[in-house]
Structures are given as C-alpha cells and as structure tokens.
Amino acid sequence: MYSLFNIVFTITLSISGFAQNWMLPIPDFDKMVVGDSFPIKYDLRDYGRLSPVKSQPSGGCWASASMGAIESVWRTYAYGNHTLSDKNLQLYNGFDSLRKSNGNHYMATAYFTRGSGPLLKNKESDSISFHGQKTAAYVTDARYLPNDPALVKQTIMDYGAVYSMLYYKIDFLDTVTFTYYTEVEKINHVVNLVGWNDTLQTQAGKGAWIAQNSKGKKFGDQGFFYISYNDKNILKHNAIWPKWVPYDPASSIYYYDTLGATIPFGYHDTICCGLVKYTAKEDLFIEKIGTSITTSGTKVTTKIYGKFNVSSKRLSNQMAFIEENECGMAGYYSFDLKDPVYIEEGGDFYIMMQYVTPNDSFPMPTEKFLENYANPHISTGKCWVNANVNRWPNAWNECGADVEHETLRFDLCIKAYCVRATKK
C-alpha cells in the first residue's frame, strides 16, 4: 500500500502579518490502514515534507526531534512551513532542571497538551527572558508507536517524520557511507525517521532507516544518516503528534496535570475511574476532553456532570456522555463531544473518565512527584478516584496534596478543551 501524500501543496495567505493556512483534512490516525507492501525506498526529502536540518541546543536533541516531527506533519497537511522553537521546549518544559538535556516524548507531550507550545521560533521564544506568546496551534494528540516497522513506514508515508530514540556514538558511524549500527543497548539520543532504503548495505546487513539528525548540515549526509534495521535500539521508543487545531484566542484548556502522566495508579484491577472538578472562569462551551493513555488497548468512557455532593459522594445532572473509545497504543488522546456543553461563568463541572485495560492493574494516568524528573504542584479538593463506579457508584476517594495516604497524592490527567461563549 502506498500513501496518497507523495506530493503536498501548501497554500499560504498572509493576513495582518500572520500566516493563515488552507489546511488539508487530517485523517483519523487510529483508522490508518497499515499496508503489507511498501516501496523499496521512500524518502520524505523527495516530497518537500521536511523542515530544514536543525542545529540543536546543547542537550536538546529530544526537543529538536519533537519539533521536527510536528513540522513534518504540518507540511504534509499544508499547515504551513513553520519553524518551531525547540529551545522554548527545552527551557520551559516544567520538569526537573536535570531533564533539560535528558528529555523525552512524554515531556514534549505534556508541554504541547497544556497549550505551552509549540511556538514559532524567534528571538523571544528562544530567550531565557521569555514572557509568553501565542502557540502556533493546539496539539491535542500524541501516539507512542510500538516497535512495528510496517506501522512506522505507513506513519512516515501518511503523516510525516517519526520521533525515535537510539544510542548514538560517533565510533559506530561509517563516515564514508554514513550508515550506523551499534549493539550497545541504551538510549542517549533522538532523531526523526524520515524514510527507509531496503537495499542499502550497512554494518549489520541490508536495510536502513533514513534519519534526520539535529547536528547541523555538516553532520553525515547533509544532516542525515542511515540506521541499520538491525540496530539494537531503533524503534523501541517512538512518537508522533498527529492531531492539532489552529490557535484561537477564545479557547482555553482546563487542567491540573501540568506535567502530564508520570506514575500510573490502580486498585490492582484492570478498571479504575477518575473524577475532576473545574470551575468555569467565563461563559464557555466544553468541546473536547483529553487524557493520557499509558497502556495500549485501554478503553475509555467519559461523562460530564453538573453536580457532585462531596458528603454523599453522589454525582448528578449528567450533561454529556462520550461513548467508549479503544486506544490502540499509549499516548495522549482527545475525544470530541457530539454537542458542546455550555457552562456559565462560575459554574462547576465534573468530568468522569473510566479506564479499562486488557491486563494492566494500574490503568489510571496520574501526575505525581518522581525524583529527578517531576516535582509538580498538586491540587487540593479537585480530584477523586473510584475502583469501579459501576459496582460502587458512591465510593469516591479524594486525591491531592493534602490527603492522608501518600499513594493518593496526585493529580488526574484529565483536561477540558473549551471555547469562550459569546454573549448575545
């Protein structure tokens, strides 16, 4: 199966100094059909679907690869030839300072899904005195691809560059052919996979992934190199951010999990339910709900309520229901409401999400302190968990900074994507 996106046309109209884009419809990533045959060679460079090779900030390969992957997908779907700020992601990701040079795709997803970025690259966004600017778009979804060569190939063809981790050391690079292979099994670098060549001879046999590095054009083959299919690390940790919505100043994101999912929680069963309370800061419509998914095959059901009695632990005034969605892989998912839910300024709303995994007894994504990684601000009186709301509808346990049990000192990873309601 070949991709429809061998040629992409980008149409950009400049209005008031900002780029307004005619964007191609974005297909549902989770409905992508993975083929059983592929071209012997495929290279996104041949189709204008890559941004220029980056020179990463020191220790910032993970940030450069994250932005490069998004830039490639945006070029595929005609959202503009933007250059995004990897430096801002590195500087303002919010995680432990040690992680600025030791980041990952989970950190990038947290930054994107809370609306901190991606930002257009300029002196302001790259500055240590950054004071904030509008994001280039709201990235609402992430998928962490499993070690599946066919899936990765189809993703490259249909969407664009795939973020992928590996172990890199110059000693293992053939400086004549720019092929790469190592048997060292650890991770210290991130690149973008932008194609493949089944016939290329490497140190470990035929076949290689075409990788865009972030060490400038003087590296390798004008910034690219070729990683053996048999490399011990490639394809173990992959990501793509396949869904976004254009920036809208009337939009807002309600959340407590600034750093996203850090440690999963559960009651030693494959089901767990979470409830979060938000108060509308203005008249608004809730349009979609987002959450992290830590286990492939997780099934998620969502309900929105208007009332929760803290004493009786009883929910009432159901306002919306999102039918069960099965999440084929780990990542971050957003779910659209069939009809937006209106909330008046000052009004409370409660989002309940049920997570059911195939075999993971810790199905609930939570944001919690993790030494040398995440030290988030944990809320109080805003989140509750339930082992199984279908069996025990009123058995909600409060979680947060001030609860007695340390195991419950976390925030839930449930976000609401809203838009301001215009008063008539």
KACOR-V270938 format. One record per backbone hydrogen bond with DSSP energy under -1.0 kcal/mol. CO is the residue of the C=O (numbers start at 0). NH is the residue of the N-H. Records with the same first field share a line. If there is no record, write none. Layout:
# KACOR-V270938
CO->NH + NH
This chain:
# KACOR-V270938
10->21
12->19
14->17
17->14
19->12
27->30
28->31
39->197
41->195
42->45
43->46 + 48
53->215
56->59
59->63
60->64
61->65
62->66
63->67
64->68
65->69
66->70
67->71
68->72
69->73
70->74
71->75
72->76
73->78
74->77
76->23
79->81
82->120
83->85
84->88
85->89
86->90
87->91
95->98
96->99
98->101
103->107
104->108
105->109
106->110
107->111
108->112
109->113
110->115
111->114
117->135
118->84
121->125
123->126
126->129
137->244
141->331
142->239
145->147
147->151
148->152
149->153
150->154
151->155
152->156
153->157
154->158 + 159
161->192
162->238
163->190
165->187 + 188
168->171
169->172
171->180
173->177
177->225
178->173
179->227
181->231
183->185
188->165
190->163
191->211
192->161
193->43
194->209
195->41
196->207
199->206
201->204
204->201
206->228
207->196
208->226
209->193
210->224
211->191
213->55
215->218
218->222
219->221
222->212
223->220
224->210
225->179
226->208
227->230
232->235
236->164
238->162
239->142
242->139 + 140
244->137
247->250
249->419
251->417
253->415
255->257
256->259
264->363
269->356
271->354
272->385
273->352
274->383
275->350
277->348
279->345
282->420
283->342
284->418
285->340
286->336
287->416
288->334
289->414
290->332
292->330
294->297
297->326
298->355
299->324
300->353
301->321
302->351
303->318 + 319
304->349
306->315
308->312
313->308
315->306
316->305
319->303
321->301
324->299
326->296
329->143
330->292
331->141
332->290
334->288
340->285
342->283
343->346
346->279
348->277
349->304
350->275
351->302
352->273
353->300
354->271
355->298
363->264
364->412
365->261 + 262
366->410
369->372 + 373
372->95
373->369
378->400
381->276
382->398
383->274
384->396
385->272
387->390 + 391
391->394
393->395
396->384
404->407
405->408
407->399 + 409
410->366
411->413
414->289
415->253
416->286 + 287
417->251
418->284
